Amino acid sequence: MRPLTISKEEQIKLKMNASLWPPETLPEFPEWFILRKFSDDAKRLLAGLLHPSPQRRWTVAAALGADWTVRGVQAIMAARSRRRARQLARRERRRIAKAERESLRTRVSGMNATDAGA
C-alpha cells in the first residue's frame, strides 16, 4: 500500500477550499442527526458533506482539507512510522541474535576440534 502523503502546498489549497464555507453557512441539523460527542471539526465536516444544497455541498477536495481529515491523515502517517520503526528494530534484534548464535556455534565447533586433536 502506498503511504498517504500530502505536500504543504496541497494542504494549503485544501484548507482554502474547506474555508469557503464558514460554519454559519452550514445548515442546522436536528440533535439526533449529529451526536453531541462528535468534535466540532467532525460536525463541520459532516455538515459540509451532507449540505442539502448541491452548490453549497463540499467537494472531496474541501473535505480532504478539513481540519478533522488532515489530523486523521497525520495520525495514520505517524502510526505507520511507529510501526515501521518497530519492524526495523525487531529485524535488527533478530539479525543480532542470529549473528550471536553463529558466533557461539563457531566457538563450540572450534573447541570440539581442539578437544579431538588432543
Secondary structure, DSSP 8 states (H G I E B T S, - for coil): -------HHHHHHHHHHHTTS-GGGS----TTTS-TTS-HHHHHHHHHHT-SSTTTS--HHHHHHSHHHHHHHHHHHHHHHHHHHHHHHHHHHHHHHHHHHHHHHHHHHHHHHHHHH-
